[in-house]
């Protein structure tokens, strides 16, 4: 049995940033469970996935995203939204610019709000909906992540608030917070055999870097019928890194 269960079959999901990394694995997981998946991403996916289609859009552009969502919702009844797209990068307090603040806030927070709002009418009509926001362990505090961590903490707040507002409509809202995950982006900054990467692994209780599928499995569960009594929660997929006080 797939993670998302048979009740998800035939439903349509919207995934932001689904062309690579964790997002691409989420698209594959939901598609394998029988969902039709719409991937909103600036770049086309490297590998096409059966049951998924790509809509090109720059999520940092509010007007362009509004237009893309209007086209998508006119054609499809979207009842599952995975807000995965994010931009980041290390910026210490003295390096933060207003341009960076606006770019991260628009992509990581405002786009999530727009996508949830666009899908809400279809979810209410169906009396069933799933919103999963991809946050980060950086929401708990991490050096050099002033803006990124703030946007990811903001997603947690949205998750809890929307859960309270939407539960009566059969809509659940949860968040998944990845720790270090072996994506192309992570590998570029953390070569596998470098001392810094070995130090990261040493600080993770399960002694390995996570894989995109680890996050996608958690998302698939929250998107399932089986998770209908779970809402407003944050699940850290971090190998235990968020437990206790880790300096990594």
C-alpha positions as CSV (number, residue, x, y, z in Angstrom):
1,X,0.0,0.0,0.0
2,X,1.3,3.5,-0.8
3,X,1.9,6.0,1.9
4,X,-1.0,8.2,0.9
5,X,-3.7,5.5,0.7
6,X,-6.4,4.8,-1.8
7,X,-8.6,7.7,-0.7
8,X,-6.1,10.1,-2.2
9,X,-6.5,8.5,-5.6
10,X,-8.0,10.7,-8.2
11,X,-7.5,13.9,-6.2
12,X,-5.4,16.8,-7.5
13,X,-2.4,18.2,-5.6
14,X,-0.5,21.4,-6.1
15,X,3.2,21.3,-5.3
16,X,5.4,24.4,-5.3
17,X,9.1,24.0,-6.2
18,X,8.5,20.5,-7.4
19,X,11.2,20.3,-10.2
20,X,14.2,19.3,-8.1
21,X,15.3,18.1,-4.7
22,X,12.7,17.5,-2.0
23,X,9.9,18.9,-4.2
24,X,10.6,16.5,-7.0
25,X,10.5,13.5,-4.6
26,X,7.2,14.8,-3.2
27,X,5.7,15.0,-6.7
28,X,6.8,11.4,-7.4
29,X,5.4,10.2,-4.0
30,X,2.0,11.8,-4.5
31,X,1.8,10.8,-8.2
32,X,2.6,7.2,-7.2
33,X,-0.3,7.2,-4.8
34,X,-2.6,8.1,-7.7
35,X,-2.9,11.8,-7.3
36,X,-2.8,14.2,-10.3
37,X,0.0,16.6,-9.5
38,X,0.6,20.2,-10.7
39,X,4.1,21.4,-10.1
40,X,4.6,25.2,-9.9
41,X,8.2,26.0,-10.5
42,X,10.4,28.5,-12.3
43,X,12.4,25.6,-13.9
44,X,11.1,22.6,-15.7
45,X,11.7,19.2,-14.0
46,X,14.8,17.2,-15.0
47,X,12.7,14.1,-15.1
48,X,9.1,13.9,-16.2
49,X,6.7,12.1,-13.8
50,X,3.6,10.3,-15.0
51,X,0.5,12.0,-13.7
52,X,2.3,15.3,-13.1
53,X,2.4,18.5,-15.1
54,X,4.7,21.5,-14.8
55,X,3.4,25.1,-14.8
56,X,6.2,27.6,-15.2
57,X,6.0,30.5,-12.8
58,X,8.3,32.7,-10.6
59,X,6.8,32.3,-7.2
60,X,8.5,35.5,-6.0
61,X,6.3,37.5,-8.5
62,X,3.0,37.9,-6.8
63,X,1.1,39.0,-10.0
64,X,2.5,36.1,-12.1
65,X,1.6,33.6,-9.4
66,X,-1.9,35.1,-9.2
67,X,-2.3,34.5,-12.9
68,X,-0.9,31.0,-12.8
69,X,-3.2,30.0,-9.9
70,X,-6.2,31.4,-11.7
71,X,-5.5,29.3,-14.8
72,X,-4.8,26.2,-12.7
73,X,-7.9,26.5,-10.5
74,X,-10.1,27.2,-13.5
75,X,-9.2,23.8,-14.9
76,X,-8.6,21.6,-11.8
77,X,-10.2,21.1,-8.4
78,X,-7.2,21.3,-6.2
79,X,-7.7,19.8,-2.7
80,X,-4.1,19.2,-1.7
81,X,-1.5,22.0,-1.5
82,X,2.2,21.3,-0.6
83,X,4.0,24.6,0.0
84,X,7.6,23.4,-0.6
85,X,9.2,26.2,-2.6
86,X,11.8,28.3,-0.7
87,X,14.9,30.4,-1.2
88,X,17.5,30.9,1.4
89,X,21.2,31.0,1.9
90,X,23.4,32.0,4.9
91,X,23.1,35.7,5.8
92,X,24.3,36.9,9.2
93,X,22.5,39.9,10.7
94,X,25.0,42.5,9.3
95,X,24.7,41.0,5.8
96,X,20.9,41.1,5.6
97,X,19.6,43.5,3.0
98,X,16.1,44.7,2.5
99,X,16.1,43.1,-1.0
100,X,17.0,39.7,0.5
101,X,14.3,40.2,3.2
102,X,11.7,40.9,0.5
103,X,12.8,38.0,-1.8
104,X,12.7,35.4,1.0
105,X,9.5,36.6,2.5
106,X,7.7,36.7,-0.9
107,X,8.8,33.3,-2.0
108,X,8.7,31.4,1.3
109,X,5.7,33.0,3.0
110,X,3.5,35.1,0.6
111,X,3.5,32.4,-2.1
112,X,2.3,29.8,0.4
113,X,-0.5,32.1,1.4
114,X,-1.6,32.7,-2.2
115,X,-1.5,29.0,-3.0
116,X,-3.6,28.0,0.0
117,X,-6.1,30.8,-0.7
118,X,-6.5,29.7,-4.3
119,X,-7.2,26.1,-3.5
120,X,-9.5,26.8,-0.5
121,X,-12.8,27.1,-2.5
122,X,-12.3,23.6,-4.0
123,X,-11.4,22.1,-0.7
124,X,-14.5,23.6,1.0
125,X,-16.7,22.3,-1.9
126,X,-15.2,18.8,-1.5
127,X,-15.4,18.9,2.3
128,X,-11.9,17.5,2.2
129,X,-8.5,19.1,2.0
130,X,-4.8,18.8,2.9
131,X,-2.3,21.6,3.2
132,X,1.3,20.7,4.1
133,X,3.8,23.5,4.6
134,X,7.5,22.6,4.4
135,X,9.3,24.4,7.2
136,X,12.8,23.8,8.5
137,X,14.7,23.0,11.6
138,X,16.2,26.5,11.1
139,X,12.9,27.7,12.5
140,X,14.3,26.6,15.9
141,X,17.3,28.9,15.5
142,X,20.4,28.6,13.4
143,X,23.3,31.0,12.9
144,X,23.2,32.9,9.6
145,X,19.5,32.2,9.0
146,X,17.8,35.4,10.3
147,X,15.4,35.8,7.4
148,X,15.1,32.2,6.3
149,X,14.4,31.0,9.8
150,X,11.9,33.8,10.3
151,X,10.0,32.8,7.2
152,X,10.0,29.2,8.2
153,X,8.7,30.1,11.7
154,X,6.1,32.1,10.0
155,X,5.0,29.0,8.1
156,X,4.6,27.2,11.4
157,X,2.3,30.0,12.7
158,X,0.2,29.8,9.5
159,X,0.0,26.1,9.9
160,X,-1.4,26.3,13.4
161,X,-3.8,29.2,12.6
162,X,-5.1,27.6,9.4
163,X,-5.6,24.3,11.2
164,X,-7.9,26.0,13.7
165,X,-9.8,27.9,11.0
166,X,-10.3,25.0,8.5
167,X,-10.7,21.9,10.6
168,X,-14.5,22.2,10.5
169,X,-14.4,21.9,6.7
170,X,-12.6,18.6,6.7
171,X,-9.3,20.3,5.9
172,X,-6.1,19.5,7.8
173,X,-3.0,21.7,7.9
174,X,0.4,20.4,9.0
175,X,4.0,21.1,8.5
176,X,7.1,19.1,7.9
177,X,10.5,20.4,9.0
178,X,13.5,18.8,7.3
179,X,16.9,18.7,8.8
180,X,20.0,18.2,6.6
181,X,18.8,16.5,3.4
182,X,21.0,15.2,0.6
183,X,19.9,17.4,-2.3
184,X,22.0,18.8,-5.0
185,X,21.9,22.2,-3.2
186,X,23.1,20.6,0.0
187,X,25.8,18.5,-1.7
188,X,27.2,21.6,-3.4
189,X,27.7,23.4,-0.1
190,X,28.7,20.2,1.8
191,X,30.9,17.8,-0.2
192,X,30.3,14.3,1.2
193,X,33.8,13.6,2.5
194,X,34.6,17.1,3.8
195,X,35.4,17.6,7.5
196,X,32.4,20.0,7.8
197,X,30.0,17.4,6.4
198,X,31.5,14.6,8.6
199,X,30.9,16.9,11.6
200,X,27.3,17.4,10.5
201,X,26.7,13.6,10.3
202,X,28.5,13.1,13.7
203,X,26.0,15.5,15.3
204,X,22.9,13.6,13.9
205,X,21.7,10.9,16.3
206,X,20.9,8.4,13.4
207,X,24.4,9.2,11.9
208,X,23.4,9.9,8.3
209,X,22.2,12.8,6.2
210,X,18.5,12.6,5.3
211,X,17.3,11.7,1.8
212,X,14.5,13.6,-0.1
213,X,12.3,10.5,0.2
214,X,12.5,10.7,4.0
215,X,10.7,14.1,3.7
216,X,8.4,13.0,1.0
217,X,7.1,10.0,3.0
218,X,6.1,12.4,5.8
219,X,4.3,14.7,3.4
220,X,2.6,11.7,1.8
221,X,1.3,10.6,5.2
222,X,-0.1,14.1,6.1
223,X,-1.7,14.2,2.6
224,X,-3.5,10.9,3.3
225,X,-6.9,9.9,4.5
226,X,-5.2,8.1,7.4
227,X,-4.0,11.5,8.8
228,X,-7.5,13.0,9.0
229,X,-7.3,13.4,12.8
230,X,-4.0,15.1,12.8
231,X,-3.8,18.9,12.2
232,X,-1.8,21.9,13.3
233,X,1.3,19.7,13.9
234,X,5.0,20.1,12.9
235,X,6.9,16.9,12.2
236,X,10.7,17.4,12.1
237,X,12.3,14.9,9.7
238,X,15.8,15.5,11.0
239,X,17.3,12.2,12.2
240,X,16.9,13.5,15.8
241,X,19.0,16.7,15.2
242,X,16.3,18.9,16.7
243,X,16.2,16.9,20.0
244,X,18.3,18.6,22.7
245,X,20.9,21.3,22.1
246,X,22.9,20.7,18.9
247,X,25.4,23.3,17.8
248,X,25.4,22.1,14.2
